Structure formats: structure tokens, C-alpha cells
Amino acid sequence: MPWDIMRTESIVSAVFALGTAASAWFGWPFTLTAGCAIVSAVFALIAGRKD
């Protein structure tokens, strides 16, 4: 997997992780918090995958 794609997936994961933290901090609906956490986890797994 090329470096630029791995970097993009890592950035997406980090952004959604921050979204998870923000939604938990501000008490936003659980579905938003859980959705951000799931998306972050999926992109972290993709970014960490070794081809």
C-alpha cells in the first residue's frame, strides 16, 4: 500500500477519534459518539494493515 494512502487513512482515523472525544465531552447523542468510534476503529485497522 502506498504511503499517501496509509497517511490519508491514518488522518481520517485521527479526525474521527477526535470527533468521538468531542461528542462524548459535549454530551452529544450516543449514536454520534458510537458512529465516530466505529469509523475511527475501521480506518485505524485499515491504516495498520500490512500488505
PDBQT receptor file of N, H, CA, C and O in Angstrom, charges set to zero:
ATOM      1  N   MET A   1       0.846  -1.176   0.000  1.00  0.00    +0.000 N 
ATOM      2  CA  MET A   1       0.000   0.000   0.000  1.00  0.00    +0.000 C 
ATOM      3  C   MET A   1       0.896   1.245   0.000  1.00  0.00    +0.000 C 
ATOM      4  O   MET A   1       1.797   1.358   0.830  1.00  0.00    +0.000 OA
ATOM      5  N   PRO A   2       0.656   2.156  -0.904  1.00  0.00    +0.000 N 
ATOM      6  CA  PRO A   2       1.486   3.365  -0.983  1.00  0.00    +0.000 C 
ATOM      7  C   PRO A   2       1.368   4.219   0.286  1.00  0.00    +0.000 C 
ATOM      8  O   PRO A   2       0.349   4.193   0.976  1.00  0.00    +0.000 OA
ATOM      9  N   TRP A   3       2.416   4.962   0.571  1.00  0.00    +0.000 N 
ATOM     10  H   TRP A   3       3.244   4.983   0.010  1.00  0.00    +0.000 HD
ATOM     11  CA  TRP A   3       2.476   5.781   1.778  1.00  0.00    +0.000 C 
ATOM     12  C   TRP A   3       1.338   6.795   1.839  1.00  0.00    +0.000 C 
ATOM     13  O   TRP A   3       0.755   6.983   2.907  1.00  0.00    +0.000 OA
ATOM     14  N   ASP A   4       1.002   7.459   0.724  1.00  0.00    +0.000 N 
ATOM     15  H   ASP A   4       1.476   7.306  -0.144  1.00  0.00    +0.000 HD
ATOM     16  CA  ASP A   4      -0.020   8.511   0.758  1.00  0.00    +0.000 C 
ATOM     17  C   ASP A   4      -1.388   7.965   1.160  1.00  0.00    +0.000 C 
ATOM     18  O   ASP A   4      -2.153   8.650   1.839  1.00  0.00    +0.000 OA
ATOM     19  N   ILE A   5      -1.703   6.737   0.746  1.00  0.00    +0.000 N 
ATOM     20  H   ILE A   5      -1.082   6.180   0.194  1.00  0.00    +0.000 HD
ATOM     21  CA  ILE A   5      -2.989   6.152   1.127  1.00  0.00    +0.000 C 
ATOM     22  C   ILE A   5      -2.975   5.813   2.618  1.00  0.00    +0.000 C 
ATOM     23  O   ILE A   5      -3.961   6.064   3.312  1.00  0.00    +0.000 OA
ATOM     24  N   MET A   6      -1.891   5.257   3.114  1.00  0.00    +0.000 N 
ATOM     25  H   MET A   6      -1.091   5.054   2.551  1.00  0.00    +0.000 HD
ATOM     26  CA  MET A   6      -1.800   4.945   4.537  1.00  0.00    +0.000 C 
ATOM     27  C   MET A   6      -1.896   6.215   5.366  1.00  0.00    +0.000 C 
ATOM     28  O   MET A   6      -2.536   6.227   6.418  1.00  0.00    +0.000 OA
ATOM     29  N   ARG A   7      -1.278   7.255   4.907  1.00  0.00    +0.000 N 
ATOM     30  H   ARG A   7      -0.759   7.245   4.052  1.00  0.00    +0.000 HD
ATOM     31  CA  ARG A   7      -1.321   8.516   5.648  1.00  0.00    +0.000 C 
ATOM     32  C   ARG A   7      -2.741   9.072   5.660  1.00  0.00    +0.000 C 
ATOM     33  O   ARG A   7      -3.202   9.551   6.696  1.00  0.00    +0.000 OA
ATOM     34  N   THR A   8      -3.430   9.019   4.551  1.00  0.00    +0.000 N 
ATOM     35  H   THR A   8      -3.056   8.630   3.709  1.00  0.00    +0.000 HD
ATOM     36  CA  THR A   8      -4.806   9.503   4.479  1.00  0.00    +0.000 C 
ATOM     37  C   THR A   8      -5.699   8.732   5.438  1.00  0.00    +0.000 C 
ATOM     38  O   THR A   8      -6.517   9.326   6.140  1.00  0.00    +0.000 OA
ATOM     39  N   GLU A   9      -5.549   7.418   5.470  1.00  0.00    +0.000 N 
ATOM     40  H   GLU A   9      -4.884   6.935   4.899  1.00  0.00    +0.000 HD
ATOM     41  CA  GLU A   9      -6.385   6.610   6.359  1.00  0.00    +0.000 C 
ATOM     42  C   GLU A   9      -6.066   6.895   7.819  1.00  0.00    +0.000 C 
ATOM     43  O   GLU A   9      -6.962   6.881   8.663  1.00  0.00    +0.000 OA
ATOM     44  N   SER A  10      -4.813   7.149   8.123  1.00  0.00    +0.000 N 
ATOM     45  H   SER A  10      -4.085   7.161   7.437  1.00  0.00    +0.000 HD
ATOM     46  CA  SER A  10      -4.433   7.492   9.493  1.00  0.00    +0.000 C 
ATOM     47  C   SER A  10      -5.031   8.830   9.906  1.00  0.00    +0.000 C 
ATOM     48  O   SER A  10      -5.488   8.989  11.038  1.00  0.00    +0.000 OA
ATOM     49  N   ILE A  11      -5.026   9.784   8.993  1.00  0.00    +0.000 N 
ATOM     50  H   ILE A  11      -4.654   9.655   8.073  1.00  0.00    +0.000 HD
ATOM     51  CA  ILE A  11      -5.594  11.096   9.276  1.00  0.00    +0.000 C 
ATOM     52  C   ILE A  11      -7.098  10.989   9.491  1.00  0.00    +0.000 C 
ATOM     53  O   ILE A  11      -7.635  11.595  10.418  1.00  0.00    +0.000 OA
ATOM     54  N   VAL A  12      -7.783  10.224   8.646  1.00  0.00    +0.000 N 
ATOM     55  H   VAL A  12      -7.347   9.732   7.893  1.00  0.00    +0.000 HD
ATOM     56  CA  VAL A  12      -9.224  10.029   8.806  1.00  0.00    +0.000 C 
ATOM     57  C   VAL A  12      -9.518   9.398  10.156  1.00  0.00    +0.000 C 
ATOM     58  O   VAL A  12     -10.444   9.820  10.849  1.00  0.00    +0.000 OA
ATOM     59  N   SER A  13      -8.746   8.398  10.534  1.00  0.00    +0.000 N 
ATOM     60  H   SER A  13      -7.994   8.054   9.971  1.00  0.00    +0.000 HD
ATOM     61  CA  SER A  13      -8.929   7.747  11.824  1.00  0.00    +0.000 C 
ATOM     62  C   SER A  13      -8.753   8.737  12.966  1.00  0.00    +0.000 C 
ATOM     63  O   SER A  13      -9.544   8.741  13.909  1.00  0.00    +0.000 OA
ATOM     64  N   ALA A  14      -7.737   9.566  12.893  1.00  0.00    +0.000 N 
ATOM     65  H   ALA A  14      -7.094   9.563  12.127  1.00  0.00    +0.000 HD
ATOM     66  CA  ALA A  14      -7.474  10.547  13.947  1.00  0.00    +0.000 C 
ATOM     67  C   ALA A  14      -8.597  11.576  14.044  1.00  0.00    +0.000 C 
ATOM     68  O   ALA A  14      -9.000  11.953  15.144  1.00  0.00    +0.000 OA
ATOM     69  N   VAL A  15      -9.100  12.028  12.906  1.00  0.00    +0.000 N 
ATOM     70  H   VAL A  15      -8.773  11.721  12.012  1.00  0.00    +0.000 HD
ATOM     71  CA  VAL A  15     -10.186  13.008  12.905  1.00  0.00    +0.000 C 
ATOM     72  C   VAL A  15     -11.439  12.423  13.554  1.00  0.00    +0.000 C 
ATOM     73  O   VAL A  15     -12.089  13.087  14.362  1.00  0.00    +0.000 OA
ATOM     74  N   PHE A  16     -11.773  11.196  13.205  1.00  0.00    +0.000 N 
ATOM     75  H   PHE A  16     -11.245  10.657  12.549  1.00  0.00    +0.000 HD
ATOM     76  CA  PHE A  16     -12.950  10.582  13.806  1.00  0.00    +0.000 C 
ATOM     77  C   PHE A  16     -12.723  10.247  15.279  1.00  0.00    +0.000 C 
ATOM     78  O   PHE A  16     -13.679  10.245  16.055  1.00  0.00    +0.000 OA
ATOM     79  N   ALA A  17     -11.491   9.966  15.682  1.00  0.00    +0.000 N 
ATOM     80  H   ALA A  17     -10.715   9.968  15.052  1.00  0.00    +0.000 HD
ATOM     81  CA  ALA A  17     -11.198   9.766  17.104  1.00  0.00    +0.000 C 
ATOM     82  C   ALA A  17     -11.426  11.063  17.877  1.00  0.00    +0.000 C 
ATOM     83  O   ALA A  17     -11.973  11.046  18.980  1.00  0.00    +0.000 OA
ATOM     84  N   LEU A  18     -11.008  12.183  17.297  1.00  0.00    +0.000 N 
ATOM     85  H   LEU A  18     -10.564  12.197  16.401  1.00  0.00    +0.000 HD
ATOM     86  CA  LEU A  18     -11.278  13.475  17.927  1.00  0.00    +0.000 C 
ATOM     87  C   LEU A  18     -12.778  13.767  17.967  1.00  0.00    +0.000 C 
ATOM     88  O   LEU A  18     -13.280  14.345  18.931  1.00  0.00    +0.000 OA
ATOM     89  N   GLY A  19     -13.484  13.364  16.917  1.00  0.00    +0.000 N 
ATOM     90  H   GLY A  19     -13.076  12.894  16.134  1.00  0.00    +0.000 HD
ATOM     91  CA  GLY A  19     -14.943  13.512  16.907  1.00  0.00    +0.000 C 
ATOM     92  C   GLY A  19     -15.596  12.705  18.013  1.00  0.00    +0.000 C 
ATOM     93  O   GLY A  19     -16.554  13.156  18.641  1.00  0.00    +0.000 OA
ATOM     94  N   THR A  20     -15.073  11.510  18.247  1.00  0.00    +0.000 N 
ATOM     95  H   THR A  20     -14.295  11.145  17.736  1.00  0.00    +0.000 HD
ATOM     96  CA  THR A  20     -15.586  10.669  19.333  1.00  0.00    +0.000 C 
ATOM     97  C   THR A  20     -15.380  11.359  20.672  1.00  0.00    +0.000 C 
ATOM     98  O   THR A  20     -16.297  11.424  21.492  1.00  0.00    +0.000 OA
ATOM     99  N   ALA A  21     -14.181  11.871  20.892  1.00  0.00    +0.000 N 
ATOM    100  H   ALA A  21     -13.437  11.819  20.227  1.00  0.00    +0.000 HD
ATOM    101  CA  ALA A  21     -13.883  12.552  22.156  1.00  0.00    +0.000 C 
ATOM    102  C   ALA A  21     -14.749  13.802  22.332  1.00  0.00    +0.000 C 
ATOM    103  O   ALA A  21     -15.264  14.060  23.420  1.00  0.00    +0.000 OA
ATOM    104  N   ALA A  22     -14.902  14.563  21.269  1.00  0.00    +0.000 N 
ATOM    105  H   ALA A  22     -14.483  14.354  20.385  1.00  0.00    +0.000 HD
ATOM    106  CA  ALA A  22     -15.703  15.787  21.350  1.00  0.00    +0.000 C 
ATOM    107  C   ALA A  22     -17.166  15.475  21.635  1.00  0.00    +0.000 C 
ATOM    108  O   ALA A  22     -17.798  16.140  22.457  1.00  0.00    +0.000 OA
ATOM    109  N   SER A  23     -17.699  14.478  20.965  1.00  0.00    +0.000 N 
ATOM    110  H   SER A  23     -17.186  13.938  20.298  1.00  0.00    +0.000 HD
ATOM    111  CA  SER A  23     -19.113  14.164  21.175  1.00  0.00    +0.000 C 
ATOM    112  C   SER A  23     -19.360  13.617  22.577  1.00  0.00    +0.000 C 
ATOM    113  O   SER A  23     -20.413  13.865  23.164  1.00  0.00    +0.000 OA
ATOM    114  N   ALA A  24     -18.396  12.875  23.115  1.00  0.00    +0.000 N 
ATOM    115  H   ALA A  24     -17.540  12.674  22.638  1.00  0.00    +0.000 HD
ATOM    116  CA  ALA A  24     -18.534  12.391  24.500  1.00  0.00    +0.000 C 
ATOM    117  C   ALA A  24     -18.405  13.560  25.482  1.00  0.00    +0.000 C 
ATOM    118  O   ALA A  24     -19.153  13.645  26.456  1.00  0.00    +0.000 OA
ATOM    119  N   TRP A  25     -17.460  14.450  25.219  1.00  0.00    +0.000 N 
ATOM    120  H   TRP A  25     -16.853  14.381  24.428  1.00  0.00    +0.000 HD
ATOM    121  CA  TRP A  25     -17.223  15.589  26.111  1.00  0.00    +0.000 C 
ATOM    122  C   TRP A  25     -18.438  16.505  26.185  1.00  0.00    +0.000 C 
ATOM    123  O   TRP A  25     -18.822  16.943  27.269  1.00  0.00    +0.000 OA
ATOM    124  N   PHE A  26     -19.044  16.796  25.034  1.00  0.00    +0.000 N 
ATOM    125  H   PHE A  26     -18.732  16.441  24.153  1.00  0.00    +0.000 HD
ATOM    126  CA  PHE A  26     -20.160  17.728  24.986  1.00  0.00    +0.000 C 
ATOM    127  C   PHE A  26     -21.514  17.065  25.220  1.00  0.00    +0.000 C 
ATOM    128  O   PHE A  26     -22.548  17.733  25.210  1.00  0.00    +0.000 OA
ATOM    129  N   GLY A  27     -21.503  15.744  25.431  1.00  0.00    +0.000 N 
ATOM    130  H   GLY A  27     -20.663  15.202  25.440  1.00  0.00    +0.000 HD
ATOM    131  CA  GLY A  27     -22.744  15.042  25.721  1.00  0.00    +0.000 C 
ATOM    132  C   GLY A  27     -23.673  14.918  24.523  1.00  0.00    +0.000 C 
ATOM    133  O   GLY A  27     -24.895  14.902  24.676  1.00  0.00    +0.000 OA
ATOM    134  N   TRP A  28     -23.102  14.830  23.349  1.00  0.00    +0.000 N 
ATOM    135  H   TRP A  28     -22.109  14.842  23.225  1.00  0.00    +0.000 HD
ATOM    136  CA  TRP A  28     -23.917  14.663  22.155  1.00  0.00    +0.000 C 
ATOM    137  C   TRP A  28     -24.531  13.268  22.145  1.00  0.00    +0.000 C 
ATOM    138  O   TRP A  28     -24.132  12.417  22.939  1.00  0.00    +0.000 OA
ATOM    139  N   PRO A  29     -25.488  13.020  21.265  1.00  0.00    +0.000 N 
ATOM    140  CA  PRO A  29     -26.178  11.717  21.278  1.00  0.00    +0.000 C 
ATOM    141  C   PRO A  29     -25.215  10.530  21.148  1.00  0.00    +0.000 C 
ATOM    142  O   PRO A  29     -24.186  10.605  20.477  1.00  0.00    +0.000 OA
ATOM    143  N   PHE A  30     -25.584   9.449  21.807  1.00  0.00    +0.000 N 
ATOM    144  H   PHE A  30     -26.420   9.388  22.352  1.00  0.00    +0.000 HD
ATOM    145  CA  PHE A  30     -24.739   8.251  21.823  1.00  0.00    +0.000 C 
ATOM    146  C   PHE A  30     -24.488   7.714  20.424  1.00  0.00    +0.000 C 
ATOM    147  O   PHE A  30     -23.393   7.231  20.138  1.00  0.00    +0.000 OA
ATOM    148  N   THR A  31     -25.487   7.790  19.540  1.00  0.00    +0.000 N 
ATOM    149  H   THR A  31     -26.377   8.183  19.772  1.00  0.00    +0.000 HD
ATOM    150  CA  THR A  31     -25.295   7.245  18.187  1.00  0.00    +0.000 C 
ATOM    151  C   THR A  31     -24.182   7.984  17.450  1.00  0.00    +0.000 C 
ATOM    152  O   THR A  31     -23.436   7.375  16.684  1.00  0.00    +0.000 OA
ATOM    153  N   LEU A  32     -24.067   9.280  17.675  1.00  0.00    +0.000 N 
ATOM    154  H   LEU A  32     -24.673   9.775  18.298  1.00  0.00    +0.000 HD
ATOM    155  CA  LEU A  32     -22.988  10.051  17.046  1.00  0.00    +0.000 C 
ATOM    156  C   LEU A  32     -21.641   9.629  17.616  1.00  0.00    +0.000 C 
ATOM    157  O   LEU A  32     -20.676   9.447  16.874  1.00  0.00    +0.000 OA
ATOM    158  N   THR A  33     -21.578   9.476  18.932  1.00  0.00    +0.000 N 
ATOM    159  H   THR A  33     -22.362   9.624  19.535  1.00  0.00    +0.000 HD
ATOM    160  CA  THR A  33     -20.334   9.050  19.583  1.00  0.00    +0.000 C 
ATOM    161  C   THR A  33     -19.919   7.662  19.102  1.00  0.00    +0.000 C 
ATOM    162  O   THR A  33     -18.763   7.439  18.743  1.00  0.00    +0.000 OA
ATOM    163  N   ALA A  34     -20.872   6.735  19.098  1.00  0.00    +0.000 N 
ATOM    164  H   ALA A  34     -21.811   6.916  19.389  1.00  0.00    +0.000 HD
ATOM    165  CA  ALA A  34     -20.576   5.365  18.671  1.00  0.00    +0.000 C 
ATOM    166  C   ALA A  34     -20.199   5.317  17.200  1.00  0.00    +0.000 C 
ATOM    167  O   ALA A  34     -19.290   4.578  16.821  1.00  0.00    +0.000 OA
ATOM    168  N   GLY A  35     -20.879   6.088  16.367  1.00  0.00    +0.000 N 
ATOM    169  H   GLY A  35     -21.618   6.688  16.675  1.00  0.00    +0.000 HD
ATOM    170  CA  GLY A  35     -20.573   6.120  14.939  1.00  0.00    +0.000 C 
ATOM    171  C   GLY A  35     -19.164   6.606  14.670  1.00  0.00    +0.000 C 
ATOM    172  O   GLY A  35     -18.445   6.027  13.856  1.00  0.00    +0.000 OA
ATOM    173  N   CYS A  36     -18.767   7.676  15.357  1.00  0.00    +0.000 N 
ATOM    174  H   CYS A  36     -19.351   8.147  16.018  1.00  0.00    +0.000 HD
ATOM    175  CA  CYS A  36     -17.399   8.183  15.197  1.00  0.00    +0.000 C 
ATOM    176  C   CYS A  36     -16.385   7.153  15.656  1.00  0.00    +0.000 C 
ATOM    177  O   CYS A  36     -15.349   6.969  15.016  1.00  0.00    +0.000 OA
ATOM    178  N   ALA A  37     -16.676   6.481  16.758  1.00  0.00    +0.000 N 
ATOM    179  H   ALA A  37     -17.518   6.630  17.277  1.00  0.00    +0.000 HD
ATOM    180  CA  ALA A  37     -15.744   5.472  17.280  1.00  0.00    +0.000 C 
ATOM    181  C   ALA A  37     -15.593   4.313  16.307  1.00  0.00    +0.000 C 
ATOM    182  O   ALA A  37     -14.483   3.824  16.095  1.00  0.00    +0.000 OA
ATOM    183  N   ILE A  38     -16.683   3.873  15.720  1.00  0.00    +0.000 N 
ATOM    184  H   ILE A  38     -17.584   4.270  15.892  1.00  0.00    +0.000 HD
ATOM    185  CA  ILE A  38     -16.632   2.747  14.769  1.00  0.00    +0.000 C 
ATOM    186  C   ILE A  38     -15.838   3.129  13.523  1.00  0.00    +0.000 C 
ATOM    187  O   ILE A  38     -14.977   2.372  13.074  1.00  0.00    +0.000 OA
ATOM    188  N   VAL A  39     -16.127   4.295  12.970  1.00  0.00    +0.000 N 
ATOM    189  H   VAL A  39     -16.827   4.910  13.335  1.00  0.00    +0.000 HD
ATOM    190  CA  VAL A  39     -15.408   4.742  11.771  1.00  0.00    +0.000 C 
ATOM    191  C   VAL A  39     -13.919   4.885  12.075  1.00  0.00    +0.000 C 
ATOM    192  O   VAL A  39     -13.080   4.485  11.268  1.00  0.00    +0.000 OA
ATOM    193  N   SER A  40     -13.589   5.451  13.229  1.00  0.00    +0.000 N 
ATOM    194  H   SER A  40     -14.271   5.776  13.884  1.00  0.00    +0.000 HD
ATOM    195  CA  SER A  40     -12.189   5.606  13.615  1.00  0.00    +0.000 C 
ATOM    196  C   SER A  40     -11.497   4.252  13.726  1.00  0.00    +0.000 C 
ATOM    197  O   SER A  40     -10.377   4.078  13.247  1.00  0.00    +0.000 OA
ATOM    198  N   ALA A  41     -12.165   3.303  14.356  1.00  0.00    +0.000 N 
ATOM    199  H   ALA A  41     -13.076   3.445  14.745  1.00  0.00    +0.000 HD
ATOM    200  CA  ALA A  41     -11.568   1.973  14.522  1.00  0.00    +0.000 C 
ATOM    201  C   ALA A  41     -11.348   1.282  13.186  1.00  0.00    +0.000 C 
ATOM    202  O   ALA A  41     -10.305   0.665  12.973  1.00  0.00    +0.000 OA
ATOM    203  N   VAL A  42     -12.310   1.379  12.294  1.00  0.00    +0.000 N 
ATOM    204  H   VAL A  42     -13.157   1.880  12.467  1.00  0.00    +0.000 HD
ATOM    205  CA  VAL A  42     -12.184   0.735  10.986  1.00  0.00    +0.000 C 
ATOM    206  C   VAL A  42     -11.011   1.339  10.207  1.00  0.00    +0.000 C 
ATOM    207  O   VAL A  42     -10.207   0.605   9.632  1.00  0.00    +0.000 OA
ATOM    208  N   PHE A  43     -10.912   2.649  10.186  1.00  0.00    +0.000 N 
ATOM    209  H   PHE A  43     -11.565   3.246  10.653  1.00  0.00    +0.000 HD
ATOM    210  CA  PHE A  43      -9.816   3.275   9.447  1.00  0.00    +0.000 C 
ATOM    211  C   PHE A  43      -8.470   3.022  10.112  1.00  0.00    +0.000 C 
ATOM    212  O   PHE A  43      -7.454   2.937   9.421  1.00  0.00    +0.000 OA
ATOM    213  N   ALA A  44      -8.438   2.902  11.433  1.00  0.00    +0.000 N 
ATOM    214  H   ALA A  44      -9.263   2.971  11.994  1.00  0.00    +0.000 HD
ATOM    215  CA  ALA A  44      -7.187   2.562  12.114  1.00  0.00    +0.000 C 
ATOM    216  C   ALA A  44      -6.744   1.148  11.725  1.00  0.00    +0.000 C 
ATOM    217  O   ALA A  44      -5.557   0.900  11.516  1.00  0.00    +0.000 OA
ATOM    218  N   LEU A  45      -7.689   0.243  11.633  1.00  0.00    +0.000 N 
ATOM    219  H   LEU A  45      -8.653   0.445  11.804  1.00  0.00    +0.000 HD
ATOM    220  CA  LEU A  45      -7.358  -1.132  11.211  1.00  0.00    +0.000 C 
ATOM    221  C   LEU A  45      -6.848  -1.152   9.772  1.00  0.00    +0.000 C 
ATOM    222  O   LEU A  45      -5.887  -1.853   9.456  1.00  0.00    +0.000 OA
ATOM    223  N   ILE A  46      -7.488  -0.392   8.919  1.00  0.00    +0.000 N 
ATOM    224  H   ILE A  46      -8.269   0.178   9.175  1.00  0.00    +0.000 HD
ATOM    225  CA  ILE A  46      -7.063  -0.339   7.516  1.00  0.00    +0.000 C 
ATOM    226  C   ILE A  46      -5.667   0.269   7.417  1.00  0.00    +0.000 C 
ATOM    227  O   ILE A  46      -4.814  -0.235   6.686  1.00  0.00    +0.000 OA
ATOM    228  N   ALA A  47      -5.437   1.364   8.162  1.00  0.00    +0.000 N 
ATOM    229  H   ALA A  47      -6.130   1.773   8.755  1.00  0.00    +0.000 HD
ATOM    230  CA  ALA A  47      -4.141   2.032   8.114  1.00  0.00    +0.000 C 
ATOM    231  C   ALA A  47      -3.028   1.156   8.671  1.00  0.00    +0.000 C 
ATOM    232  O   ALA A  47      -1.890   1.227   8.208  1.00  0.00    +0.000 OA
ATOM    233  N   GLY A  48      -3.349   0.339   9.652  1.00  0.00    +0.000 N 
ATOM    234  H   GLY A  48      -4.274   0.282  10.028  1.00  0.00    +0.000 HD
ATOM    235  CA  GLY A  48      -2.339  -0.506  10.272  1.00  0.00    +0.000 C 
ATOM    236  C   GLY A  48      -2.102  -1.827   9.566  1.00  0.00    +0.000 C 
ATOM    237  O   GLY A  48      -1.204  -2.581   9.940  1.00  0.00    +0.000 OA
ATOM    238  N   ARG A  49      -2.903  -2.112   8.545  1.00  0.00    +0.000 N 
ATOM    239  H   ARG A  49      -3.633  -1.499   8.241  1.00  0.00    +0.000 HD
ATOM    240  CA  ARG A  49      -2.789  -3.384   7.833  1.00  0.00    +0.000 C 
ATOM    241  C   ARG A  49      -1.485  -3.450   7.052  1.00  0.00    +0.000 C 
ATOM    242  O   ARG A  49      -1.045  -2.453   6.479  1.00  0.00    +0.000 OA
ATOM    243  N   LYS A  50      -0.883  -4.600   7.033  1.00  0.00    +0.000 N 
ATOM    244  H   LYS A  50      -1.240  -5.410   7.498  1.00  0.00    +0.000 HD
ATOM    245  CA  LYS A  50       0.356  -4.809   6.259  1.00  0.00    +0.000 C 
ATOM    246  C   LYS A  50       0.017  -5.637   5.031  1.00  0.00    +0.000 C 
ATOM    247  O   LYS A  50      -0.546  -6.727   5.137  1.00  0.00    +0.000 OA
ATOM    248  N   ASP A  51       0.364  -5.107   3.867  1.00  0.00    +0.000 N 
ATOM    249  H   ASP A  51       0.821  -4.222   3.781  1.00  0.00    +0.000 HD
ATOM    250  CA  ASP A  51       0.094  -5.843   2.610  1.00  0.00    +0.000 C 
ATOM    251  C   ASP A  51       1.300  -6.635   2.189  1.00  0.00    +0.000 C 
ATOM    252  O   ASP A  51       1.266  -7.314   1.163  1.00  0.00    +0.000 OA
TER     253      ASP A  51
